[in-house]
Amino acid sequence: MGVGKSTVGALVAERLGRAYRDTDEDIVAAEGRTIADIFVEEGEAAFRAVEKRAVHRALAEHDGVLALGGGAILDEETRAALAGHQVVYLSMEVEEAVQRTGLNAARPLLAVNPRRQWRELMEARRHLYTDVARAVVATDGRTPEEVAQAVLDALELKTASSGGQPPDPRQEKA
């Protein structure tokens, strides 16, 4: 949460000359309400079911760079569906999260004691992120442009302007 996946994903897609898609945006468009509203009105389990469908649909339909919500990897079937894709885990420490978001944004999982909850979420999820990721890129103290370049470097991808042919885009999921 707040790591910059949407911003970085769009930059990576632009540099590769590929389309960009964000499953959080897909969910908001399909549901006609914010993710926070879905959490409040229906609960986390209902949201996770919607999220799972959105991720699986996007993996099947999209052939560019794909940004996933931070909890998408909680689902075992989603983790299995990500196998074979070039997944990047954008990591960030709590101090950076505080600087970027103040931990006061509309994030339903951080409603009470956001620092502690953020740490607990990361402790519970970090191993899942690293299990599905081909590369881990730290975002702390970096601009979105620097992170995007680090993603490209970590995956050894050539940009559209570099003259090289990018790899099969169906393999570029972040």
C-alpha positions in Angstrom: 0.0 0.0 0.0 1.3 3.4 -1.0 4.4 1.8 -2.6 3.8 3.5 -5.9 2.8 0.5 -8.0 0.4 2.4 -10.1 2.8 5.2 -10.9 5.8 2.9 -11.5 3.7 0.4 -13.5 2.6 3.2 -15.8 6.2 4.4 -16.2 7.4 0.9 -16.9 4.7 0.3 -19.5 5.5 3.6 -21.2 9.2 2.8 -21.4 8.4 -0.6 -22.8 5.8 0.7 -25.3 3.2 -1.5 -23.7 -0.3 -1.0 -22.3 -0.8 -0.5 -18.6 -3.6 -1.8 -16.5 -4.3 -1.6 -12.7 -6.7 -4.1 -11.1 -7.7 -1.7 -8.4 -8.9 0.7 -11.1 -10.8 -2.2 -12.8 -12.5 -3.0 -9.5 -13.6 0.6 -8.9 -14.9 0.9 -12.4 -16.8 -2.5 -12.3 -18.2 -1.9 -8.8 -19.0 1.8 -9.2 -17.5 2.6 -5.8 -14.2 2.9 -4.0 -12.3 -0.1 -2.6 -12.7 1.5 0.9 -16.5 1.5 0.4 -16.5 -2.1 -0.6 -14.6 -3.0 2.5 -17.0 -1.0 4.7 -20.2 -2.1 3.1 -19.4 -5.8 2.4 -16.2 -6.7 4.4 -12.8 -7.9 3.4 -13.9 -11.4 2.3 -16.3 -9.9 -0.3 -13.7 -7.5 -1.5 -11.1 -10.3 -1.9 -13.5 -12.3 -4.0 -14.1 -9.3 -6.3 -10.3 -8.7 -6.4 -9.6 -12.3 -7.3 -12.0 -12.2 -10.3 -10.5 -8.9 -11.4 -6.9 -10.2 -11.3 -7.7 -13.4 -13.1 -9.6 -11.5 -15.8 -6.8 -9.1 -16.2 -4.2 -11.8 -16.4 -6.3 -13.5 -19.2 -7.1 -10.3 -21.1 -4.1 -7.9 -20.7 -0.8 -8.2 -22.5 1.1 -5.4 -21.0 2.2 -4.2 -17.5 -0.3 -5.0 -14.8 -0.4 -3.5 -11.3 -2.1 -5.6 -8.6 -3.5 -4.5 -5.3 -1.4 -5.2 -2.3 -3.6 -8.0 -1.1 -4.1 -9.8 -4.4 -1.4 -12.3 -3.5 -3.3 -13.5 -0.4 -5.2 -15.9 -2.7 -3.4 -19.2 -3.4 -5.0 -19.5 -6.9 -3.9 -16.0 -7.7 -0.4 -16.8 -6.6 -0.5 -19.9 -8.9 -1.8 -17.8 -11.8 1.1 -15.4 -11.4 3.7 -18.2 -11.8 5.5 -17.9 -15.1 4.9 -14.1 -15.2 7.6 -11.6 -14.5 6.3 -10.3 -11.2 8.1 -7.5 -9.3 7.6 -6.9 -5.6 8.0 -3.2 -4.9 9.1 -3.1 -1.3 9.0 -0.2 1.2 9.7 0.2 4.9 7.2 1.7 7.3 9.2 5.0 7.6 8.8 5.6 3.9 5.1 4.7 4.0 4.6 7.3 6.7 6.5 9.9 4.6 4.5 9.1 1.4 1.0 8.6 2.7 1.1 9.8 6.3 -0.8 6.5 6.9 -3.9 8.6 7.0 -5.2 7.9 3.5 -8.4 6.0 3.0 -6.9 2.6 3.6 -9.4 0.3 5.3 -6.8 -2.1 6.6 -5.0 0.7 8.4 -7.9 2.3 10.1 -6.7 1.8 13.7 -3.1 2.2 14.8 -1.8 2.5 11.1 1.9 2.0 11.9 1.4 -1.2 13.8 -1.1 -2.5 11.3 1.1 -1.7 8.4 4.0 -3.6 10.0 1.7 -6.6 10.8 0.4 -6.7 7.2 3.9 -6.6 5.8 5.1 -9.3 8.2 2.2 -11.5 7.1 2.5 -10.8 3.4 6.2 -10.3 2.7 6.9 -14.0 2.2 4.0 -14.2 -0.2 5.3 -11.3 -2.2 8.8 -12.7 -2.4 7.5 -16.2 -3.3 5.7 -14.9 -6.4 8.3 -12.2 -7.4 11.0 -12.7 -9.9 12.6 -9.5 -8.5 12.3 -7.3 -5.4 12.9 -3.6 -6.0 13.2 -1.3 -3.0 11.4 2.0 -3.5 12.6 3.8 -0.3 14.3 7.2 -1.1 13.8 6.7 -4.9 11.8 8.7 -7.4 9.2 6.8 -9.4 11.5 7.2 -12.5 14.4 5.6 -10.5 12.2 2.7 -9.4 10.9 2.2 -12.9 14.4 1.9 -14.2 15.3 -0.4 -11.4 12.4 -2.7 -12.4 13.5 -2.7 -16.0 17.1 -3.5 -14.9 16.0 -6.2 -12.5 14.0 -7.9 -15.2 16.6 -7.2 -17.8 14.0 -5.7 -20.1 14.8 -3.5 -23.0 12.8 -0.3 -23.5 10.9 0.4 -26.7 13.4 3.3 -27.4 16.5 1.1 -26.9 16.1 -0.6 -30.2 15.8 -4.0 -28.6 12.7 -6.1 -28.9 10.9 -6.3 -25.5 10.1 -9.9 -24.4 6.7 -11.4 -24.8 4.3 -8.9 -23.1 2.2 -11.6 -21.6 5.1 -12.3 -19.3 5.3 -8.7 -18.0 3.0 -8.6 -14.9 4.0 -6.4 -12.0 
